[in-house]
Every structure is written in C-alpha cells, then in structure tokens.
Amino acid sequence: MTTNLVSSKGSSRHLHAVVVAFNPDPDFSNRLARLTTQFEKVWIVNNGDPLNLPSVIPSSSQRHSALVIDMHGNAGIAAAINAGVRAAAVAGAAWAALFDQDSICPDGFADVGFAAIEWAADHAQVALFAPIFADSGNIYQRPKNSDVERYPMVEEAITSGSFVRLSTFLALGGYDESFFIDFVDHDYMLRLNQTGHEARSLPIELIHSIGKGERKSFFGKSFVTTHHSPGRLFASGHNMMKLIFRHSFRSPRMCLKLSTREVLRILKIIIYESDRVIKVKAWFSGFFRAFSRSSSVSAADLSRWNINSRVFPSQ
C-alpha cells in the first residue's frame, strides 16, 4: 500500500525513494518491498544487467510503485543517484530518500523522515536528514547531543538512508559524477556546509553494510575491516585526494579527518585482509592519478583492477 503524504500545513508532499541497483541478489525483492510499502514511488536506478531486475521485482504491487531507470551499464553511484533525483523532482517530489541496494529500511522509516521534513518547512537551511546506521555491530552517525535536540546537526552522512531536499540538491549540481562511487556523499556534504546549508540526524537506525564487514580486535580495541575490491580501493584513493584538492582550504578539519581514516583503512588491509598487495597498489594508483586535476573514475578503472584479484568485484 502506498501513501500520499500531506503535511499538516496543507501542502502536498510526495515522498519518493531512489535506490541504486547493481546486479542485486535475490533478497533484493524483500528489501524493495520495505520501500514500496512506505514511499509513494520508488525509483530503481539500474547500473547493472537489465536482465537481472525482473527476477527480483516479482509482484505486481511492487511494479505499480517501483519505476526502473536503466543507465545502460555501470554509470557509477553518483550518476545513478542524480538520474533518480531528477526523475523524482519531475514527478513532483520535494524530498527523496536515497538508498543502496543492500540497505534494510525499517518499519516506520518514511514516517520518521516525513515528520522531519514537516519540521524543516520552518528551517529552510536544512537540506538533508541522515539516519543512524548500523553495520557489523557498529553504530555510525549517532550525534553526541541526540538526547538534547530533536534533530541534532551532523557533519557527515552517507548516501543510503539520507532524505535530501531536491531543490537544494539540484541547485548544487547533485553528486559529482567524476567521483563515480566513493566520497560522493562526503563531497556533497562539504558543499552543503560551505553554502550555509545544514544536515540533521534522524532518530532511527538503518541497517546498512559497508563492504563485507569483518570484526577484528587489536590490543583490546574492536574495529571492522571492509574487504572492498581493488577497484573500489582505486576509487577511494583517487577520490580522497580529489576531495582534498577541492575542499582543504575551506574545510581543512574534515579533510584531515577523512584522510586519517583512509590511512587507518590501508593499515587494516595490510594487516588483516587477503590480496593486500594488489589492494594497496590499487589504492595508491588511484591516489597518484588524482594529481591530474581533470581525472575521474570510471567502470573501466574498477574492472581493470578487479580482474587481477580473487576478490569478488562488487561495488
């Protein structure tokens, strides 16, 4: 059942969802059902083989509210999100929730998001709401002052689960498609902050997987290794450096925070993951490619590195 959401102030609020699909697993249909029962329309942006989608969108009720946008190949997460957001805006949506294909949307998620959107009607500077999300037992994006404010401010938000104000998203040019996959959300968040907009936290958790998380321990400190493919690490190395070139003068603290996190990620790969040589080589190859300021990441870059690895070439 779909719901036409109307605000208490009388203006129609067509709340849409955008989910990017890349050769999804069979259980995608169950995750999709959680979206189609909560959002008026769900835009499935297909970055993979179009023949794979019919088998994971089986029911007529899902097909009624789920609309497919085919990117005719892997155009990257940034281009896919941009395409879905444009479609939602043309269809009359003022806000949309963005999802990765492996995220599990909890019951009541759209209701929590809609309540926040109603609140944001009187806070024009708020352009994004992000949930708390859980992965491999870790909790991320939980603001320190969540017990004080209803929607506390956050400085980081991953794509999945975020509710974005479409007018602001489109005015800022959406996601930078030259990033292709990694750091697209960090780049957007920095641009939001630098233009006087705010991101706020939602009081609800979203289950979302970051890579193939595996919990490890080092001198009593617990952490998660992601086991991303070499292609994905190539994109991370490239996009981290590109983000630093773009934002280091206006947002030096966040750039330092993100780059430090990447250094720790490389150390975890060296110590705990398989295929560590090709993974580290891929990351540094992307890092040095970024010094050509006009460079970008493509599907061919990811495939070129993944084909030399035993790691499954997932996004």
ROLUMSE-681621 format. One record per residue (C-alpha): residue number from 0; residue in one letter; x, y, z. Coordinates in pm, 1 decimal. Example, Ala and Ser with C-alpha at 12.3 -4.5 7.8 and 13.67 -1.06 7.14 Angstrom:
2
    k  r         u         v         w
    0  A    1230.0    -450.0     780.0
    1  S    1367.0    -106.0     714.0
END
This chain:
315
    k  r         u         v         w
    0  M       0.0       0.0       0.0
    1  T     135.9     340.2     -90.7
    2  T      53.4     661.6      88.6
    3  N      17.3    1013.6     -45.2
    4  L     177.8    1216.6     233.0
    5  V      23.8    1555.0     302.3
    6  S     171.0    1797.8     552.7
    7  S     -32.0    1949.0     835.3
    8  K      13.7    2286.7     666.2
    9  G    -186.6    2167.9     366.6
   10  S      85.1    2136.8     100.3
   11  S     116.3    1805.3     -80.3
   12  R     440.0    1618.0      -2.7
   13  H     504.7    1334.0    -244.7
   14  L     776.2    1140.3     -69.8
   15  H     981.1     928.9    -310.7
   16  A    1272.1     688.2    -269.2
   17  V    1567.6     633.4    -502.2
   18  V    1755.6     303.0    -483.7
   19  V    2056.5     215.5    -698.5
   20  A    2074.6    -145.3    -819.6
   21  F    2387.3    -321.3    -944.3
   22  N    2310.5    -686.7   -1027.3
   23  P    2124.5    -728.3    -694.7
   24  D    2091.0   -1057.8    -507.6
   25  P    1752.7   -1240.7    -492.9
   26  D    1673.2   -1097.4    -147.8
   27  F    1660.6    -751.1    -303.3
   28  S    1287.5    -809.4    -364.0
   29  N    1228.3    -826.2      12.7
   30  R    1428.7    -510.2      75.8
   31  L    1244.5    -340.0    -208.9
   32  A     908.2    -437.0     -57.9
   33  R    1004.3    -243.5     256.0
   34  L    1037.6      67.3      36.7
   35  T     729.5      23.7    -182.5
   36  T     504.7      -9.6     123.7
   37  Q     634.2     317.5     271.7
   38  F     701.3     551.4     -22.2
   39  E     465.1     678.5    -289.3
   40  K     714.6     596.9    -564.4
   41  V    1042.3     407.1    -565.6
   42  W    1284.8     484.4    -846.8
   43  I    1512.4     185.5    -910.4
   44  V    1815.3     311.4   -1099.3
   45  N    1974.1      12.3   -1269.8
   46  N    2352.4      27.6   -1303.8
   47  G    2387.0    -338.9   -1394.4
   48  D    2247.2    -600.1   -1632.0
   49  P    1882.6    -510.5   -1714.2
   50  L    1800.6    -881.6   -1742.9
   51  N    1865.1    -927.8   -1370.2
   52  L    1595.4    -690.5   -1246.4
   53  P    1271.4    -870.0   -1346.1
   54  S    1360.0   -1168.6   -1128.4
   55  V    1394.4    -950.9    -819.2
   56  I    1084.3    -734.7    -876.7
   57  P     825.6   -1014.3    -884.5
   58  S     496.0    -874.4    -754.5
   59  S     250.9    -654.8    -941.3
   60  S     209.8    -435.0    -631.0
   61  Q     580.5    -358.2    -630.5
   62  R     584.3    -291.2   -1003.8
   63  H     299.0     -42.9    -956.0
   64  S     503.4     190.3    -736.7
   65  A     856.3      86.9    -841.7
   66  L     976.7     252.4   -1161.8
   67  V    1300.1     147.8   -1332.6
   68  I    1554.0     386.9   -1482.0
   69  D    1811.8     196.1   -1687.9
   70  M    2158.3     350.4   -1704.0
   71  H    2266.3     103.4   -1978.0
   72  G    2571.7     -13.6   -1787.0
   73  N    2754.9      88.3   -1473.6
   74  A    2747.4     467.9   -1478.8
   75  G    2853.6     494.9   -1113.4
   76  I    2661.4     570.5    -795.4
   77  A    2678.8     947.8    -848.9
   78  A    2521.2     943.0   -1196.1
   79  A    2259.1     691.2   -1083.9
   80  I    2152.1     898.7    -782.9
   81  N    2139.9    1211.5    -996.7
   82  A    1914.4    1036.6   -1250.1
   83  G    1679.8     914.7    -978.0
   84  V    1661.3    1254.8    -808.9
   85  R    1582.1    1428.7   -1138.2
   86  A    1302.3    1179.4   -1206.2
   87  A    1157.8    1229.5    -857.8
   88  A    1169.7    1607.8    -896.2
   89  V     996.0    1595.8   -1235.6
   90  A     728.0    1373.5   -1079.3
   91  G     656.0    1639.1    -817.8
   92  A     856.6    1525.1    -514.8
   93  A    1009.0    1791.9    -289.7
   94  W    1222.0    1542.9     -91.7
   95  A    1353.4    1194.3    -167.6
   96  A    1518.6     923.6      38.4
   97  L    1831.2     768.5    -116.5
   98  F    1923.2     402.1     -70.3
   99  D    2188.9     149.7    -163.2
  100  Q    2054.8    -186.2    -274.6
  101  D    2171.4    -371.3      38.1
  102  S    2018.0    -134.5     295.5
  103  I    1729.3    -267.4     505.2
  104  C    1466.8       0.5     558.6
  105  P    1297.1     -45.4     898.7
  106  D     923.1     -13.9     955.2
  107  G     819.7     345.6    1009.4
  108  F    1127.9     486.2     837.6
  109  A     930.4     704.6     595.3
  110  D     707.9     829.9     879.5
  111  V    1012.0     943.6    1077.9
  112  G    1154.0    1109.4     768.3
  113  F     826.4    1281.1     688.1
  114  A     795.9    1422.8    1040.0
  115  A    1144.3    1569.4     997.8
  116  I    1050.9    1714.5     659.5
  117  E     748.2    1887.3     814.4
  118  W     978.5    2034.2    1079.5
  119  A    1216.8    2150.2     804.3
  120  A     937.3    2353.9     645.4
  121  D    1026.2    2621.9     901.3
  122  H    1402.7    2564.5     870.2
  123  A    1491.1    2643.6     509.4
  124  Q    1864.2    2596.6     569.7
  125  V    1813.0    2225.0     644.6
  126  A    1874.3    2031.6     324.0
  127  L    1941.0    1676.4     442.0
  128  F    1836.4    1432.3     712.9
  129  A    2050.7    1125.6     783.9
  130  P    1964.0     822.1     997.3
  131  I    2186.2     648.8    1245.8
  132  F    2310.6     335.4    1073.1
  133  A    2437.7       3.4    1194.6
  134  D    2687.7    -230.5    1028.9
  135  S    2864.0    -538.8    1169.9
  136  G    2762.5    -439.8    1520.2
  137  N    2898.3     -85.5    1487.3
  138  I    2677.8     223.4    1517.5
  139  Y    2765.3     521.8    1297.3
  140  Q    2640.8     879.0    1257.3
  141  R    2495.8     896.2    1609.9
  142  P    2532.1    1262.1    1714.3
  143  K    2663.4    1332.9    2063.6
  144  N    2375.6    1565.3    2152.6
  145  S    2096.1    1332.0    2035.1
  146  D    1937.2    1337.3    2382.2
  147  V    1906.0    1716.3    2376.2
  148  E    1790.1    1817.4    2028.0
  149  R    1512.9    1660.8    1826.6
  150  Y    1717.4    1669.5    1505.2
  151  P    2079.5    1744.6    1600.2
  152  M    2323.4    1865.3    1337.6
  153  V    2567.7    1621.5    1175.2
  154  E    2876.2    1690.5     965.4
  155  E    2891.0    1350.0     794.2
  156  A    2621.8    1145.5     624.0
  157  I    2649.8     852.0     387.8
  158  T    2415.9     834.9      89.8
  159  S    2199.6     544.1     198.9
  160  G    1903.4     642.9     412.2
  161  S    1950.7    1015.4     360.5
  162  F    1647.4    1233.1     289.3
  163  V    1752.7    1517.1      58.9
  164  R    1573.9    1839.7     -25.9
  165  L    1558.9    1813.4    -403.5
  166  S    1565.2    2185.3    -478.5
  167  T    1893.4    2222.4    -290.1
  168  F    2039.5    1901.5    -432.0
  169  L    1973.2    2012.9    -789.4
  170  A    2082.4    2373.3    -725.3
  171  L    2422.6    2245.2    -606.3
  172  G    2457.9    2026.1    -914.7
  173  G    2385.1    1698.1    -735.5
  174  Y    2658.0    1442.8    -686.6
  175  D    2984.5    1494.8    -875.0
  176  E    2977.2    1218.6   -1136.5
  177  S    3354.6    1225.3   -1184.6
  178  F    3385.1    1065.4    -839.2
  179  F    3189.6     764.4    -971.8
  180  I    3144.1     580.2    -640.4
  181  D    3343.7     670.1    -328.1
  182  F    3343.9    1006.3    -143.2
  183  V    3049.0    1134.5    -349.5
  184  D    2847.9    1179.7     -30.3
  185  H    3137.3    1344.3     156.4
  186  D    3190.0    1587.1    -131.2
  187  Y    2820.6    1675.0    -132.1
  188  M    2813.2    1723.7     245.4
  189  L    3110.4    1959.0     230.2
  190  R    2943.4    2161.4     -44.3
  191  L    2627.0    2177.4     167.4
  192  N    2814.6    2309.3     468.1
  193  Q    3015.7    2558.0     264.8
  194  T    2698.5    2710.2     117.2
  195  G    2527.9    2761.0     453.9
  196  H    2303.2    2455.8     449.2
  197  E    2262.9    2207.0     731.8
  198  A    2235.0    1830.3     768.1
  199  R    2041.7    1688.5    1061.5
  200  S    2015.3    1348.2    1225.1
  201  L    1703.5    1128.8    1229.9
  202  P    1613.9     936.0    1546.1
  203  I    1600.5     599.2    1370.0
  204  E    1852.5     331.4    1268.0
  205  L    1909.0     191.1     920.4
  206  I    2084.1    -141.4     870.5
  207  H    2343.7     -88.7     600.1
  208  S    2652.3    -287.3     504.7
  209  I    2985.1    -115.2     436.0
  210  G    3166.6    -371.0     222.3
  211  K    3190.9    -722.7     359.8
  212  G    3246.5    -619.8     717.3
  213  E    3451.3    -845.6     943.1
  214  R    3507.3    -765.7    1309.2
  215  K    3867.9    -771.4    1432.3
  216  S    4045.0    -683.1    1756.5
  217  F    4380.7    -518.3    1816.1
  218  F    4510.7    -484.1    2173.7
  219  G    4155.0    -498.9    2302.4
  220  K    4019.2    -239.1    2058.2
  221  S    3746.7    -368.9    1827.2
  222  F    3704.3    -249.1    1468.5
  223  V    3572.7    -364.0    1129.7
  224  T    3760.7    -439.3     808.5
  225  T    3556.9    -387.2     490.3
  226  H    3724.0    -622.1     236.1
  227  H    3648.4    -393.2     -55.2
  228  S    3769.0    -493.5    -400.1
  229  P    4086.9    -343.6    -554.3
  230  G    3873.1    -146.3    -799.4
  231  R    3680.7      11.2    -517.2
  232  L    4007.7      96.8    -341.3
  233  F    4138.4     258.7    -659.7
  234  A    3831.2     484.1    -649.3
  235  S    3884.9     559.2    -279.7
  236  G    4247.8     660.9    -323.7
  237  H    4164.2     880.2    -621.4
  238  N    3856.7    1045.0    -475.4
  239  M    4006.9    1110.2    -133.9
  240  M    4286.9    1308.2    -294.6
  241  K    4048.2    1484.5    -531.3
  242  L    3831.1    1583.5    -234.6
  243  I    4137.1    1724.5     -54.0
  244  F    4234.1    1931.2    -358.5
  245  R    3881.9    2071.6    -372.8
  246  H    3799.7    2133.5      -7.1
  247  S    4118.6    2155.1     200.0
  248  F    4121.8    2535.2     221.9
  249  R    3755.2    2574.9     317.3
  250  S    3714.4    2257.0     526.1
  251  P    4062.2    2157.1     649.6
  252  R    3943.0    1974.9     961.7
  253  M    3708.0    1743.1     773.9
  254  C    3969.2    1674.2     506.4
  255  L    4218.8    1580.2     776.9
  256  K    3961.4    1355.5     944.8
  257  L    3872.6    1174.2     622.1
  258  S    4234.2    1129.9     510.8
  259  T    4332.6     994.0     853.4
  260  R    4050.7     742.3     826.6
  261  E    4183.4     630.0     487.8
  262  V    4535.0     581.3     626.0
  263  L    4394.2     360.0     902.1
  264  R    4198.2     170.0     639.4
  265  I    4516.6      92.5     446.6
  266  L    4684.8     -28.9     765.2
  267  K    4393.1    -264.7     833.3
  268  I    4416.7    -400.4     478.6
  269  I    4790.1    -466.6     515.9
  270  I    4747.3    -646.6     847.5
  271  Y    4417.0    -831.9     812.9
  272  E    4295.4    -870.8     454.2
  273  S    4378.2   -1105.6     167.6
  274  D    4507.4    -978.4    -167.8
  275  R    4673.3    -698.8      29.8
  276  V    4944.7    -628.1    -228.9
  277  I    4710.8    -560.6    -519.6
  278  K    4467.9    -372.2    -295.3
  279  V    4731.5    -134.3    -165.9
  280  K    4873.2     -96.7    -515.9
  281  A    4525.6     -11.0    -648.1
  282  W    4469.6     249.3    -376.6
  283  F    4800.0     424.9    -443.4
  284  S    4743.6     408.9    -818.3
  285  G    4417.2     598.0    -771.3
  286  F    4587.1     837.3    -528.7
  287  F    4853.3     937.0    -783.1
  288  R    4603.0     951.7   -1070.6
  289  A    4422.3    1228.9    -881.1
  290  F    4721.1    1462.5    -929.4
  291  S    4594.5    1502.9   -1282.9
  292  R    4328.0    1750.8   -1177.4
  293  S    4090.9    1666.6   -1466.4
  294  S    4096.3    1293.8   -1390.9
  295  S    3790.0    1090.6   -1297.4
  296  V    3698.0     731.0   -1209.8
  297  S    3509.7     501.6   -1448.0
  298  A    3368.5     149.7   -1455.2
  299  A    3666.8      50.8   -1669.7
  300  D    3903.8     152.3   -1388.1
  301  L    3721.5     -69.4   -1139.5
  302  S    3711.0    -364.5   -1380.6
  303  R    4078.6    -329.8   -1470.2
  304  W    4182.3    -373.4   -1106.9
  305  N    3923.7    -633.6   -1011.2
  306  I    4012.8    -871.9   -1293.0
  307  N    4357.3    -924.6   -1138.3
  308  S    4215.6   -1013.0    -798.2
  309  R    4042.5   -1306.4    -632.8
  310  V    3811.5   -1057.8    -460.0
  311  F    3456.1   -1052.4    -591.6
  312  P    3428.0    -729.9    -797.4
  313  S    3136.8    -576.9    -611.0
  314  Q    3079.2    -203.8    -581.6
END
